[in-house]
Amino acid sequence: MSVRIRLDVSYDGTDFSGWALQPGRRTVAGELLAVLTRLFGAVEGLTVAGRTDAGVHATGQVCHVDVPEERWAVLSAALVHKLAGLLPPDVRALSAREVPPEFDARFSALSRRYEYRVTDAPFGAAPLRRRDTLAWPRPLDLTLLNAAAEGLVGEHDFVAFCRRKEHASTIRAVSRMQWRRDPDGILVATVAADAFCWSMVRSLVGAQLVTGDGRRPVAWPASLLTRTARADEVTVAPAHGLTLVEVEYPPDAGALRARAEQTRRRRDL
């Protein structure tokens, strides 16, 4: 018998080739799976909410895995502490708890929320933040950034901002796209959606940055939503400024199952 456990995970993505297992490469899933196998023996179905790319960070990543029931009974109380002792310092499991078998870290998710950090300070990124903050070489206007962001909210075909996968839909529902400037001067883009396609967040940010520095009109990013193919003129913002900060889920098993069934259906506008 096995039980399903949910792990809330944080990592510095700088030295990882992304989340997903890749032969001969260091990945977050590879490090986590090696330690889980060491502790539990056979584990099955390690599944993540968002397969982050190389260099992307997370403070609120979520994954699930099925582990032997008898080993979970022994390890559950101290699992987070044991994982801290075995995992490398750039990845941590913040919590571990049993969840219903209906819980699917990927398909049961209601939304994912990312933040992208940018500095337009003349000296660039502060040394202690250079791994998670993009240095932009031109002054950025917060009003222009938010005006550009406003037109991207809603359900659209985001093919212009995605690297298309064969037979995969590029229709997504963006519930929040907003910029703020923190007291330290850092500009932070918050973007939330039910799901994202490959490179979508970084492409959205890249399109808005060139409006924020005045090189493109504020209506330009939203105008790309009429495209039927990837917009090659959109620059994908560098990975290191991006962090997955939160994944939301329904509250009970029935809702988890219904959400997973809904997510698996192909969407059309």
C-alpha positions, 0 to 999 in steps of 0.5 A: 500500500502507498500513500500520497504526500504533498511537498512544498518546495523552494529552490535557487534555480541558478545551478539547475537545468530546470525541474524535470529529470534530464540524463546527465544534468543536475535538476531539482527533480533529480536531487529530490527523487534521489533523496526520497528513494534513499529514505523510502525505497521505491517511490512513484509518480513524482509530479510537479505543479510547474516544470520550471526552466533552467535558472528559474527559482521557486519559493512556492513550488508544489509536487506530489509523490506516492510512497510506501505506507509503512515507511511514511508512518515511520518518517512522517513526523521528522521528514522535513528535518531529514530532507534538510539534512540530505538535500543540497543547500539550494533546494529545500522541502518546506513542508510534507503532508499526506493528501488524498489520492485525488490530489494531483500537483499538476492537474488539480491546481487552480492557479500558479503565481509568479513574480519577476524582479527587475532593477533599473538602478544605474549600478545594476542588481545588488550583489546579494540579489544578482541571482534573482533580479534582472538588471535593465539598462534603461529607466522603466516607467511603472505607469507604462508597465501597468498600462501594458499589463492591463491588456493581457489580463483575461482568457486569450490565445497566448500563442504569440508568447509561447513556444508551441508544443505539438497538439497542445493548447496555448489558450490560458486565463490570466487573472492577474498581471500587475507591476509594483515598485518596492521601497528598495526600487526593485520593480516586481511583476506579478502574474497569475493564471490557471496555467502557463505554456512554455516561456509564456511568463518570460515572454510577457515580461519581455514584451512589457519591459520594452514598453516600460522603457518607452521603445514600444507603445503600451498597446503593443503587447496586447496587440500580439494576442491577435497573432496565430504564431509565435511573435519572434520580435518578443524577447524572452526575459532571462530566467534568473529574474523569475520565481514561482511563488504560489500554487492554489488548490481546491479545498476538498477531495471532490473538488480536486478530482473535478478540477483535474478532470477539467484541466485535462480537457483541451481548451478552445476559445 
